[in-house]
Amino acid sequence: MIAVRDNRDRVAFSALFDFFAPRLKGFIMRSGASAHRAEEIVQDVMLTVWRKSVMYDPHRAQVSAWIYQIARNRQIDIARRENRPMPEELREDPGAEPDASQILGLEQEAGLLKQALARLTPEQREMIEKAYMGEMTHQEISAQTGLPLGTIKSRIRLGLERLRHELKDLKI
């Protein structure tokens, strides 16, 4: 987190993303969100982590507590916006982390996701990494790579479909 905060280190952020994204998804789904909604929230939370990394103070909180607090706040914002009752899990201690069995399960799932990403074509994997970990828009990817916008979108769509197919039996 310090490398992300101080140097905008994309490799360090990628490692943070790989570690926390599956855990956050499970955490969010346990509060009643669908898998699709949880993925959207995780993307939003991790984008917030990247953008607001300068606000992280290791003397005030552990990285995990800081990130889970962002996720909890995002869920509360969404629940308020949709005028829904607050899930019981969100009323608990905001600094609470998943237990060891949940962490182990999520680490195994993260490993499966990494394997599935490795099985994508290099072109699909590159576009997905630029879009999701590099926080680049399709237009920015097109400008950087010189590829047509339609090609960028197709590679991302096909890559995500393949990931969905390969991970369809994964229960988070």
DAFENGI-V656343 format. One record per run of one state. SS is the DSSP state (helix for helix, strand for strand, loop for the rest). FROM is the first residue (numbers start at 1). TO is the last residue. Records with the same first field share a line. If there is no record, write none. Layout:
SS = FROM-TO  FROM-TO
This chain:
loop = 1-1  8-9  30-34  52-52  56-62  82-87  92-99  119-121  134-137  146-148  167-172
helix = 2-7  10-29  35-51  53-55  63-81  88-91  100-118  122-133  138-145  149-166
